[in-house]
Amino acid sequence: MMNPDFNAATAAPAFRLERQPSGRLLFIGADGQPHAGVVPVRAFPIAAPDEGISLVSTEGHELAWIEQLQALPPAMRALLQEELALRDFAPEIKQLKSVSSFGTPSVWTVATDRGDTSFVLKGEEDIRRLAGRALLIAGSQGVQYRVPDMGALDRASRRLLERFL
C-alpha cells in the first residue's frame, strides 16, 4: 500500500513540520492546510521506536504516517526526535536494590538511568516480557520501567527479578 504522506519520487514527505514560537509543532499538509499543536506518537515505542510514527492533530486525527524516521530529511527528523524525547518517559532499570517481599504487592527500590526511585509492583502480571531478554515493568503510579537486557543486570538484581518471573 502506498503512503500518501510520502512522495517516493522525490524521497521527501508531502508535508512540512515547523516549531512554533510557543514550542508546539505546526504541521503543514500537501494541501497547504496548517495544523497547530501536532503530536508525534510512536506505534511501537519499545520494540521499534524509529518505525511507525503517527502525527496526530489536537482533535485526535492522524494527519500523517511515517514508516521510518530515518527516511525523513535531517532537519525534520531532528525536530521529531526532539519532540518524541519530550513525550517519552520510560526509565531504564540499571539495578534492583531491594524488594520488600517476594509476594505482591511489593515495594521495589531500583537504580535507573534517571536516578534512584521506589515503586509498588501490584502483581506479577505487571512484568511483561518483550523481544529477546527485555522486560517492561509497570509501577503502580503508571510509570513504565524498561529492562533492555535482563542478562546485563548484576547477579543480585537478576536473582531478585527471577523470583517474580
C-alpha positions in Angstrom: 0.0 0.0 0.0 1.3 3.4 -0.9 1.8 6.0 1.8 0.1 9.3 0.6 2.2 11.2 3.1 5.5 10.2 1.5 6.5 11.1 -2.1 8.7 8.2 -3.3 9.7 10.1 -6.5 11.4 12.9 -4.5 12.1 10.8 -1.4 10.6 13.7 0.6 7.4 13.8 2.7 4.4 15.6 1.2 4.2 17.8 4.4 6.3 20.2 6.4 6.9 20.5 10.1 7.9 23.6 12.0 8.3 24.6 15.6 6.1 27.5 16.5 7.3 30.3 18.9 5.0 28.6 21.5 7.2 25.5 21.3 4.4 23.4 19.7 4.7 21.7 16.3 3.0 23.1 13.2 2.1 20.6 10.5 1.5 21.9 7.0 -0.1 19.3 4.7 0.4 18.9 1.0 -2.8 20.9 0.6 -1.2 23.9 2.5 -3.6 23.4 5.4 -1.8 24.2 8.7 -2.5 22.3 11.9 -1.0 23.7 15.1 -0.2 21.5 18.1 0.5 18.3 16.2 1.8 15.4 18.4 4.0 12.6 17.2 3.0 9.2 18.6 5.1 6.0 18.3 3.2 2.9 17.3 5.8 0.6 18.9 7.8 2.8 21.4 9.8 -0.1 22.9 10.2 -2.7 20.1 10.6 -0.3 17.1 11.0 3.3 18.3 12.1 4.6 14.9 9.4 2.9 12.9 5.7 3.7 12.6 5.2 7.2 13.8 1.9 8.9 13.5 1.4 12.7 13.5 -1.8 13.4 15.3 -3.9 16.6 15.4 -5.2 18.2 18.6 -8.6 16.7 17.7 -7.0 13.2 17.7 -7.0 12.7 13.9 -4.0 11.2 12.2 -2.5 13.7 9.7 0.4 11.7 8.5 2.1 8.3 9.0 5.8 7.9 8.9 7.1 4.4 8.2 10.8 5.1 9.0 12.1 8.0 11.0 15.4 7.7 9.1 13.7 8.3 5.8 12.9 11.9 6.7 15.2 14.8 5.8 17.7 15.5 8.7 16.1 18.7 9.9 12.6 17.2 10.1 14.0 14.0 11.7 15.8 16.1 14.4 12.6 18.1 15.1 10.6 14.9 15.6 13.3 13.2 17.7 13.3 16.3 20.0 9.5 16.2 20.3 9.4 12.4 20.9 12.1 12.7 23.6 9.9 15.2 25.5 7.0 12.8 25.4 8.9 9.6 26.3 9.5 8.8 29.9 10.4 5.1 30.5 13.4 5.0 32.9 15.8 2.1 32.4 16.4 -0.1 35.4 20.2 -0.5 36.0 20.0 -2.3 39.3 17.4 -3.7 41.7 18.5 -2.6 45.1 15.8 -4.3 47.2 12.2 -5.6 47.2 10.0 -5.5 50.3 8.7 -9.1 49.8 8.7 -11.9 47.3 4.9 -11.7 47.1 2.9 -8.9 45.5 2.2 -6.2 46.1 5.8 -5.3 46.9 7.9 -2.2 47.0 10.8 -2.2 44.7 13.8 0.1 45.2 15.8 0.5 42.0 18.6 2.5 40.4 17.6 3.8 36.9 19.2 5.9 34.3 17.2 8.8 35.7 18.2 8.3 39.4 17.1 6.1 42.3 13.4 5.5 43.0 10.9 3.2 44.6 7.6 1.9 43.2 5.0 -0.6 44.0 4.6 -3.7 41.9 1.0 -4.6 42.2 1.2 -8.1 40.6 3.5 -10.3 38.6 1.3 -9.6 35.5 2.8 -6.0 35.6 6.1 -7.5 34.4 5.9 -8.0 30.6 8.5 -10.0 28.6 9.5 -8.3 25.3 11.6 -9.4 22.5 14.9 -11.1 23.5 15.6 -10.7 27.2 13.9 -7.3 27.5 11.2 -6.5 30.1 8.7 -3.7 30.7 7.7 -3.3 34.3 4.6 -1.2 35.3 4.8 0.6 38.6 1.5 1.3 40.5 1.6 5.0 39.6 1.6 4.3 35.8 5.4 4.7 35.1 6.8 2.1 32.8 10.3 0.9 33.6 12.5 -0.7 30.9 15.0 -3.5 31.3 16.6 -3.8 27.8 18.5 -6.9 28.6 17.9 -8.9 31.8 21.4 -10.5 31.3 23.1 -7.1 31.6 21.9 -6.6 35.2 24.2 -7.5 38.0 23.9 -11.0 39.5 22.0 -9.8 42.7 19.5 -7.9 40.6 18.9 -10.9 38.3 18.3 -13.1 41.3 15.7 -10.7 42.7 14.0 -10.3 39.4 13.8 -14.1 38.7 11.7 -14.5 41.8 8.9 -12.6 40.0 9.2 -14.3 36.6 
